[in-house]
Structures are given as structure tokens and as C-alpha cells.
């Protein structure tokens, strides 16, 4: 990379995304998040945040992982809403 700094807003979006994904996992694992739609929503929004920062930094492995995570979470959320 050419030494260009990542904008602060991108870093903030990435940290919020990571916090949402981790928070969803911890809350669901401890039984504190019984609502499946909230869980999928937190995962979708969180993975989008990580996808943004990973793409901006050209870190393609986490970008692809979080793109897949986003698609799965969004698909599951849409299925829940449609049910």
C-alpha cells in the first residue's frame, strides 16, 4: 500500500461492525438474544461494516468472508420476515 491512511469514519464503521458481530454471537450463545431476526440483523449490519473497512484496506480475505456472511445473514433475515 502507498502509505495512505484509512479515513477515521471507515475505521469507526469497521469497529462498530466487529462489535455487532461479536455482540450477536456472545448474546446468542449466552441465551440473551432469543429474537432470531435481531441476531441476523446484527450479523448482517456488522459484516457490512467489516466488509467496508476490509475492502478499503484491500484485505480481500476478510472482505470475501464478510460478503458471504452478509449474504447469508440477509437471506436468513428475509426468510424470517417472509414467514
Phi and psi restraints in degrees (range 20) as a CNS / XPLOR table:
assign (resid 1 and name C) (resid 2 and name N)
       (resid 2 and name CA) (resid 2 and name C) 1.0 -81.4 20.0 2
assign (resid 2 and name N) (resid 2 and name CA)
       (resid 2 and name C) (resid 3 and name N) 1.0 7.9 20.0 2
assign (resid 2 and name C) (resid 3 and name N)
       (resid 3 and name CA) (resid 3 and name C) 1.0 88.4 20.0 2
assign (resid 3 and name N) (resid 3 and name CA)
       (resid 3 and name C) (resid 4 and name N) 1.0 4.9 20.0 2
assign (resid 3 and name C) (resid 4 and name N)
       (resid 4 and name CA) (resid 4 and name C) 1.0 -66.3 20.0 2
assign (resid 4 and name N) (resid 4 and name CA)
       (resid 4 and name C) (resid 5 and name N) 1.0 138.2 20.0 2
assign (resid 4 and name C) (resid 5 and name N)
       (resid 5 and name CA) (resid 5 and name C) 1.0 -83.9 20.0 2
assign (resid 5 and name N) (resid 5 and name CA)
       (resid 5 and name C) (resid 6 and name N) 1.0 145.1 20.0 2
assign (resid 5 and name C) (resid 6 and name N)
       (resid 6 and name CA) (resid 6 and name C) 1.0 -75.9 20.0 2
assign (resid 6 and name N) (resid 6 and name CA)
       (resid 6 and name C) (resid 7 and name N) 1.0 132.5 20.0 2
assign (resid 6 and name C) (resid 7 and name N)
       (resid 7 and name CA) (resid 7 and name C) 1.0 -57.8 20.0 2
assign (resid 7 and name N) (resid 7 and name CA)
       (resid 7 and name C) (resid 8 and name N) 1.0 146.6 20.0 2
assign (resid 7 and name C) (resid 8 and name N)
       (resid 8 and name CA) (resid 8 and name C) 1.0 -58.3 20.0 2
assign (resid 8 and name N) (resid 8 and name CA)
       (resid 8 and name C) (resid 9 and name N) 1.0 -40.1 20.0 2
assign (resid 8 and name C) (resid 9 and name N)
       (resid 9 and name CA) (resid 9 and name C) 1.0 -61.8 20.0 2
assign (resid 9 and name N) (resid 9 and name CA)
       (resid 9 and name C) (resid 10 and name N) 1.0 -33.5 20.0 2
assign (resid 9 and name C) (resid 10 and name N)
       (resid 10 and name CA) (resid 10 and name C) 1.0 -68.1 20.0 2
assign (resid 10 and name N) (resid 10 and name CA)
       (resid 10 and name C) (resid 11 and name N) 1.0 -42.8 20.0 2
assign (resid 10 and name C) (resid 11 and name N)
       (resid 11 and name CA) (resid 11 and name C) 1.0 -61.9 20.0 2
assign (resid 11 and name N) (resid 11 and name CA)
       (resid 11 and name C) (resid 12 and name N) 1.0 -42.8 20.0 2
assign (resid 11 and name C) (resid 12 and name N)
       (resid 12 and name CA) (resid 12 and name C) 1.0 -62.7 20.0 2
assign (resid 12 and name N) (resid 12 and name CA)
       (resid 12 and name C) (resid 13 and name N) 1.0 -44.8 20.0 2
assign (resid 12 and name C) (resid 13 and name N)
       (resid 13 and name CA) (resid 13 and name C) 1.0 -59.4 20.0 2
assign (resid 13 and name N) (resid 13 and name CA)
       (resid 13 and name C) (resid 14 and name N) 1.0 -41.9 20.0 2
assign (resid 13 and name C) (resid 14 and name N)
       (resid 14 and name CA) (resid 14 and name C) 1.0 -63.4 20.0 2
assign (resid 14 and name N) (resid 14 and name CA)
       (resid 14 and name C) (resid 15 and name N) 1.0 -43.4 20.0 2
assign (resid 14 and name C) (resid 15 and name N)
       (resid 15 and name CA) (resid 15 and name C) 1.0 -68.1 20.0 2
assign (resid 15 and name N) (resid 15 and name CA)
       (resid 15 and name C) (resid 16 and name N) 1.0 -39.0 20.0 2
assign (resid 15 and name C) (resid 16 and name N)
       (resid 16 and name CA) (resid 16 and name C) 1.0 -63.4 20.0 2
assign (resid 16 and name N) (resid 16 and name CA)
       (resid 16 and name C) (resid 17 and name N) 1.0 -43.2 20.0 2
assign (resid 16 and name C) (resid 17 and name N)
       (resid 17 and name CA) (resid 17 and name C) 1.0 -59.8 20.0 2
assign (resid 17 and name N) (resid 17 and name CA)
       (resid 17 and name C) (resid 18 and name N) 1.0 -47.1 20.0 2
assign (resid 17 and name C) (resid 18 and name N)
       (resid 18 and name CA) (resid 18 and name C) 1.0 -62.2 20.0 2
assign (resid 18 and name N) (resid 18 and name CA)
       (resid 18 and name C) (resid 19 and name N) 1.0 -39.9 20.0 2
assign (resid 18 and name C) (resid 19 and name N)
       (resid 19 and name CA) (resid 19 and name C) 1.0 -64.3 20.0 2
assign (resid 19 and name N) (resid 19 and name CA)
       (resid 19 and name C) (resid 20 and name N) 1.0 -39.2 20.0 2
assign (resid 19 and name C) (resid 20 and name N)
       (resid 20 and name CA) (resid 20 and name C) 1.0 -66.3 20.0 2
assign (resid 20 and name N) (resid 20 and name CA)
       (resid 20 and name C) (resid 21 and name N) 1.0 -45.4 20.0 2
assign (resid 20 and name C) (resid 21 and name N)
       (resid 21 and name CA) (resid 21 and name C) 1.0 -63.8 20.0 2
assign (resid 21 and name N) (resid 21 and name CA)
       (resid 21 and name C) (resid 22 and name N) 1.0 -47.3 20.0 2
assign (resid 21 and name C) (resid 22 and name N)
       (resid 22 and name CA) (resid 22 and name C) 1.0 -65.8 20.0 2
assign (resid 22 and name N) (resid 22 and name CA)
       (resid 22 and name C) (resid 23 and name N) 1.0 -42.7 20.0 2
assign (resid 22 and name C) (resid 23 and name N)
       (resid 23 and name CA) (resid 23 and name C) 1.0 -61.7 20.0 2
assign (resid 23 and name N) (resid 23 and name CA)
       (resid 23 and name C) (resid 24 and name N) 1.0 -41.1 20.0 2
assign (resid 23 and name C) (resid 24 and name N)
       (resid 24 and name CA) (resid 24 and name C) 1.0 -62.6 20.0 2
assign (resid 24 and name N) (resid 24 and name CA)
       (resid 24 and name C) (resid 25 and name N) 1.0 -43.8 20.0 2
assign (resid 24 and name C) (resid 25 and name N)
       (resid 25 and name CA) (resid 25 and name C) 1.0 -64.4 20.0 2
assign (resid 25 and name N) (resid 25 and name CA)
       (resid 25 and name C) (resid 26 and name N) 1.0 -47.4 20.0 2
assign (resid 25 and name C) (resid 26 and name N)
       (resid 26 and name CA) (resid 26 and name C) 1.0 -64.1 20.0 2
assign (resid 26 and name N) (resid 26 and name CA)
       (resid 26 and name C) (resid 27 and name N) 1.0 -48.1 20.0 2
assign (resid 26 and name C) (resid 27 and name N)
       (resid 27 and name CA) (resid 27 and name C) 1.0 -61.9 20.0 2
assign (resid 27 and name N) (resid 27 and name CA)
       (resid 27 and name C) (resid 28 and name N) 1.0 -42.4 20.0 2
assign (resid 27 and name C) (resid 28 and name N)
       (resid 28 and name CA) (resid 28 and name C) 1.0 -67.3 20.0 2
assign (resid 28 and name N) (resid 28 and name CA)
       (resid 28 and name C) (resid 29 and name N) 1.0 -41.2 20.0 2
assign (resid 28 and name C) (resid 29 and name N)
       (resid 29 and name CA) (resid 29 and name C) 1.0 -65.0 20.0 2
assign (resid 29 and name N) (resid 29 and name CA)
       (resid 29 and name C) (resid 30 and name N) 1.0 -33.3 20.0 2
assign (resid 29 and name C) (resid 30 and name N)
       (resid 30 and name CA) (resid 30 and name C) 1.0 -89.1 20.0 2
assign (resid 30 and name N) (resid 30 and name CA)
       (resid 30 and name C) (resid 31 and name N) 1.0 0.6 20.0 2
assign (resid 30 and name C) (resid 31 and name N)
       (resid 31 and name CA) (resid 31 and name C) 1.0 79.2 20.0 2
assign (resid 31 and name N) (resid 31 and name CA)
       (resid 31 and name C) (resid 32 and name N) 1.0 15.6 20.0 2
assign (resid 31 and name C) (resid 32 and name N)
       (resid 32 and name CA) (resid 32 and name C) 1.0 -95.6 20.0 2
assign (resid 32 and name N) (resid 32 and name CA)
       (resid 32 and name C) (resid 33 and name N) 1.0 5.2 20.0 2
assign (resid 32 and name C) (resid 33 and name N)
       (resid 33 and name CA) (resid 33 and name C) 1.0 -136.5 20.0 2
assign (resid 33 and name N) (resid 33 and name CA)
       (resid 33 and name C) (resid 34 and name N) 1.0 76.1 20.0 2
assign (resid 33 and name C) (resid 34 and name N)
       (resid 34 and name CA) (resid 34 and name C) 1.0 -74.1 20.0 2
assign (resid 34 and name N) (resid 34 and name CA)
       (resid 34 and name C) (resid 35 and name N) 1.0 -19.2 20.0 2
assign (resid 34 and name C) (resid 35 and name N)
       (resid 35 and name CA) (resid 35 and name C) 1.0 -79.4 20.0 2
assign (resid 35 and name N) (resid 35 and name CA)
       (resid 35 and name C) (resid 36 and name N) 1.0 110.2 20.0 2
assign (resid 35 and name C) (resid 36 and name N)
       (resid 36 and name CA) (resid 36 and name C) 1.0 -62.7 20.0 2
assign (resid 36 and name N) (resid 36 and name CA)
       (resid 36 and name C) (resid 37 and name N) 1.0 -36.3 20.0 2
assign (resid 36 and name C) (resid 37 and name N)
       (resid 37 and name CA) (resid 37 and name C) 1.0 -66.6 20.0 2
assign (resid 37 and name N) (resid 37 and name CA)
       (resid 37 and name C) (resid 38 and name N) 1.0 -40.4 20.0 2
assign (resid 37 and name C) (resid 38 and name N)
       (resid 38 and name CA) (resid 38 and name C) 1.0 -63.9 20.0 2
assign (resid 38 and name N) (resid 38 and name CA)
       (resid 38 and name C) (resid 39 and name N) 1.0 -42.8 20.0 2
assign (resid 38 and name C) (resid 39 and name N)
       (resid 39 and name CA) (resid 39 and name C) 1.0 -59.2 20.0 2
assign (resid 39 and name N) (resid 39 and name CA)
       (resid 39 and name C) (resid 40 and name N) 1.0 -49.3 20.0 2
assign (resid 39 and name C) (resid 40 and name N)
       (resid 40 and name CA) (resid 40 and name C) 1.0 -65.6 20.0 2
assign (resid 40 and name N) (resid 40 and name CA)
       (resid 40 and name C) (resid 41 and name N) 1.0 -37.6 20.0 2
assign (resid 40 and name C) (resid 41 and name N)
       (resid 41 and name CA) (resid 41 and name C) 1.0 -64.1 20.0 2
assign (resid 41 and name N) (resid 41 and name CA)
       (resid 41 and name C) (resid 42 and name N) 1.0 -43.7 20.0 2
assign (resid 41 and name C) (resid 42 and name N)
       (resid 42 and name CA) (resid 42 and name C) 1.0 -61.7 20.0 2
assign (resid 42 and name N) (resid 42 and name CA)
       (resid 42 and name C) (resid 43 and name N) 1.0 -41.2 20.0 2
assign (resid 42 and name C) (resid 43 and name N)
       (resid 43 and name CA) (resid 43 and name C) 1.0 -65.7 20.0 2
assign (resid 43 and name N) (resid 43 and name CA)
       (resid 43 and name C) (resid 44 and name N) 1.0 -43.0 20.0 2
assign (resid 43 and name C) (resid 44 and name N)
       (resid 44 and name CA) (resid 44 and name C) 1.0 -64.8 20.0 2
assign (resid 44 and name N) (resid 44 and name CA)
       (resid 44 and name C) (resid 45 and name N) 1.0 -48.9 20.0 2
assign (resid 44 and name C) (resid 45 and name N)
       (resid 45 and name CA) (resid 45 and name C) 1.0 -66.8 20.0 2
assign (resid 45 and name N) (resid 45 and name CA)
       (resid 45 and name C) (resid 46 and name N) 1.0 -41.0 20.0 2
assign (resid 45 and name C) (resid 46 and name N)
       (resid 46 and name CA) (resid 46 and name C) 1.0 -63.6 20.0 2
assign (resid 46 and name N) (resid 46 and name CA)
       (resid 46 and name C) (resid 47 and name N) 1.0 -44.4 20.0 2
assign (resid 46 and name C) (resid 47 and name N)
       (resid 47 and name CA) (resid 47 and name C) 1.0 -67.6 20.0 2
assign (resid 47 and name N) (resid 47 and name CA)
       (resid 47 and name C) (resid 48 and name N) 1.0 -31.1 20.0 2
assign (resid 47 and name C) (resid 48 and name N)
       (resid 48 and name CA) (resid 48 and name C) 1.0 -63.8 20.0 2
assign (resid 48 and name N) (resid 48 and name CA)
       (resid 48 and name C) (resid 49 and name N) 1.0 -42.3 20.0 2
assign (resid 48 and name C) (resid 49 and name N)
       (resid 49 and name CA) (resid 49 and name C) 1.0 -61.3 20.0 2
assign (resid 49 and name N) (resid 49 and name CA)
       (resid 49 and name C) (resid 50 and name N) 1.0 -44.0 20.0 2
assign (resid 49 and name C) (resid 50 and name N)
       (resid 50 and name CA) (resid 50 and name C) 1.0 -67.3 20.0 2
assign (resid 50 and name N) (resid 50 and name CA)
       (resid 50 and name C) (resid 51 and name N) 1.0 -38.9 20.0 2
assign (resid 50 and name C) (resid 51 and name N)
       (resid 51 and name CA) (resid 51 and name C) 1.0 -59.5 20.0 2
assign (resid 51 and name N) (resid 51 and name CA)
       (resid 51 and name C) (resid 52 and name N) 1.0 -41.7 20.0 2
assign (resid 51 and name C) (resid 52 and name N)
       (resid 52 and name CA) (resid 52 and name C) 1.0 -62.3 20.0 2
assign (resid 52 and name N) (resid 52 and name CA)
       (resid 52 and name C) (resid 53 and name N) 1.0 -50.5 20.0 2
assign (resid 52 and name C) (resid 53 and name N)
       (resid 53 and name CA) (resid 53 and name C) 1.0 -68.5 20.0 2
assign (resid 53 and name N) (resid 53 and name CA)
       (resid 53 and name C) (resid 54 and name N) 1.0 -38.4 20.0 2
assign (resid 53 and name C) (resid 54 and name N)
       (resid 54 and name CA) (resid 54 and name C) 1.0 -65.5 20.0 2
assign (resid 54 and name N) (resid 54 and name CA)
       (resid 54 and name C) (resid 55 and name N) 1.0 -40.4 20.0 2
assign (resid 54 and name C) (resid 55 and name N)
       (resid 55 and name CA) (resid 55 and name C) 1.0 -66.5 20.0 2
assign (resid 55 and name N) (resid 55 and name CA)
       (resid 55 and name C) (resid 56 and name N) 1.0 -43.1 20.0 2
assign (resid 55 and name C) (resid 56 and name N)
       (resid 56 and name CA) (resid 56 and name C) 1.0 -60.9 20.0 2
assign (resid 56 and name N) (resid 56 and name CA)
       (resid 56 and name C) (resid 57 and name N) 1.0 -35.4 20.0 2
assign (resid 56 and name C) (resid 57 and name N)
       (resid 57 and name CA) (resid 57 and name C) 1.0 -89.1 20.0 2
assign (resid 57 and name N) (resid 57 and name CA)
       (resid 57 and name C) (resid 58 and name N) 1.0 0.9 20.0 2
assign (resid 57 and name C) (resid 58 and name N)
       (resid 58 and name CA) (resid 58 and name C) 1.0 58.1 20.0 2
assign (resid 58 and name N) (resid 58 and name CA)
       (resid 58 and name C) (resid 59 and name N) 1.0 38.0 20.0 2
assign (resid 58 and name C) (resid 59 and name N)
       (resid 59 and name CA) (resid 59 and name C) 1.0 -97.3 20.0 2
assign (resid 59 and name N) (resid 59 and name CA)
       (resid 59 and name C) (resid 60 and name N) 1.0 89.9 20.0 2
assign (resid 59 and name C) (resid 60 and name N)
       (resid 60 and name CA) (resid 60 and name C) 1.0 -73.5 20.0 2
assign (resid 60 and name N) (resid 60 and name CA)
       (resid 60 and name C) (resid 61 and name N) 1.0 -29.5 20.0 2
assign (resid 60 and name C) (resid 61 and name N)
       (resid 61 and name CA) (resid 61 and name C) 1.0 -63.4 20.0 2
assign (resid 61 and name N) (resid 61 and name CA)
       (resid 61 and name C) (resid 62 and name N) 1.0 -53.2 20.0 2
assign (resid 61 and name C) (resid 62 and name N)
       (resid 62 and name CA) (resid 62 and name C) 1.0 -67.9 20.0 2
assign (resid 62 and name N) (resid 62 and name CA)
       (resid 62 and name C) (resid 63 and name N) 1.0 -27.5 20.0 2
assign (resid 62 and name C) (resid 63 and name N)
       (resid 63 and name CA) (resid 63 and name C) 1.0 -64.0 20.0 2
assign (resid 63 and name N) (resid 63 and name CA)
       (resid 63 and name C) (resid 64 and name N) 1.0 -47.5 20.0 2
assign (resid 63 and name C) (resid 64 and name N)
       (resid 64 and name CA) (resid 64 and name C) 1.0 -66.2 20.0 2
assign (resid 64 and name N) (resid 64 and name CA)
       (resid 64 and name C) (resid 65 and name N) 1.0 -44.1 20.0 2
assign (resid 64 and name C) (resid 65 and name N)
       (resid 65 and name CA) (resid 65 and name C) 1.0 -56.3 20.0 2
assign (resid 65 and name N) (resid 65 and name CA)
       (resid 65 and name C) (resid 66 and name N) 1.0 -46.3 20.0 2
assign (resid 65 and name C) (resid 66 and name N)
       (resid 66 and name CA) (resid 66 and name C) 1.0 -75.8 20.0 2
assign (resid 66 and name N) (resid 66 and name CA)
       (resid 66 and name C) (resid 67 and name N) 1.0 -25.2 20.0 2
assign (resid 66 and name C) (resid 67 and name N)
       (resid 67 and name CA) (resid 67 and name C) 1.0 -64.6 20.0 2
assign (resid 67 and name N) (resid 67 and name CA)
       (resid 67 and name C) (resid 68 and name N) 1.0 -45.5 20.0 2
assign (resid 67 and name C) (resid 68 and name N)
       (resid 68 and name CA) (resid 68 and name C) 1.0 -63.8 20.0 2
assign (resid 68 and name N) (resid 68 and name CA)
       (resid 68 and name C) (resid 69 and name N) 1.0 -43.3 20.0 2
assign (resid 68 and name C) (resid 69 and name N)
       (resid 69 and name CA) (resid 69 and name C) 1.0 -59.4 20.0 2
assign (resid 69 and name N) (resid 69 and name CA)
       (resid 69 and name C) (resid 70 and name N) 1.0 -42.9 20.0 2
assign (resid 69 and name C) (resid 70 and name N)
       (resid 70 and name CA) (resid 70 and name C) 1.0 -62.7 20.0 2
assign (resid 70 and name N) (resid 70 and name CA)
       (resid 70 and name C) (resid 71 and name N) 1.0 -46.2 20.0 2
assign (resid 70 and name C) (resid 71 and name N)
       (resid 71 and name CA) (resid 71 and name C) 1.0 -62.1 20.0 2
assign (resid 71 and name N) (resid 71 and name CA)
       (resid 71 and name C) (resid 72 and name N) 1.0 -45.3 20.0 2
assign (resid 71 and name C) (resid 72 and name N)
       (resid 72 and name CA) (resid 72 and name C) 1.0 -63.5 20.0 2
assign (resid 72 and name N) (resid 72 and name CA)
       (resid 72 and name C) (resid 73 and name N) 1.0 -47.2 20.0 2
assign (resid 72 and name C) (resid 73 and name N)
       (resid 73 and name CA) (resid 73 and name C) 1.0 -63.5 20.0 2
assign (resid 73 and name N) (resid 73 and name CA)
       (resid 73 and name C) (resid 74 and name N) 1.0 -43.5 20.0 2
assign (resid 73 and name C) (resid 74 and name N)
       (resid 74 and name CA) (resid 74 and name C) 1.0 -65.0 20.0 2
assign (resid 74 and name N) (resid 74 and name CA)
       (resid 74 and name C) (resid 75 and name N) 1.0 -41.5 20.0 2
assign (resid 74 and name C) (resid 75 and name N)
       (resid 75 and name CA) (resid 75 and name C) 1.0 -61.8 20.0 2
assign (resid 75 and name N) (resid 75 and name CA)
       (resid 75 and name C) (resid 76 and name N) 1.0 -45.2 20.0 2
assign (resid 75 and name C) (resid 76 and name N)
       (resid 76 and name CA) (resid 76 and name C) 1.0 -64.0 20.0 2
assign (resid 76 and name N) (resid 76 and name CA)
       (resid 76 and name C) (resid 77 and name N) 1.0 -40.7 20.0 2
assign (resid 76 and name C) (resid 77 and name N)
       (resid 77 and name CA) (resid 77 and name C) 1.0 -63.7 20.0 2
assign (resid 77 and name N) (resid 77 and name CA)
       (resid 77 and name C) (resid 78 and name N) 1.0 -42.9 20.0 2
assign (resid 77 and name C) (resid 78 and name N)
       (resid 78 and name CA) (resid 78 and name C) 1.0 -63.6 20.0 2
assign (resid 78 and name N) (resid 78 and name CA)
       (resid 78 and name C) (resid 79 and name N) 1.0 -38.5 20.0 2
assign (resid 78 and name C) (resid 79 and name N)
       (resid 79 and name CA) (resid 79 and name C) 1.0 -64.1 20.0 2
assign (resid 79 and name N) (resid 79 and name CA)
       (resid 79 and name C) (resid 80 and name N) 1.0 -38.7 20.0 2
assign (resid 79 and name C) (resid 80 and name N)
       (resid 80 and name CA) (resid 80 and name C) 1.0 -66.1 20.0 2
assign (resid 80 and name N) (resid 80 and name CA)
       (resid 80 and name C) (resid 81 and name N) 1.0 -41.4 20.0 2
assign (resid 80 and name C) (resid 81 and name N)
       (resid 81 and name CA) (resid 81 and name C) 1.0 -66.9 20.0 2
assign (resid 81 and name N) (resid 81 and name CA)
       (resid 81 and name C) (resid 82 and name N) 1.0 -38.1 20.0 2
assign (resid 81 and name C) (resid 82 and name N)
       (resid 82 and name CA) (resid 82 and name C) 1.0 -73.3 20.0 2
assign (resid 82 and name N) (resid 82 and name CA)
       (resid 82 and name C) (resid 83 and name N) 1.0 -21.0 20.0 2
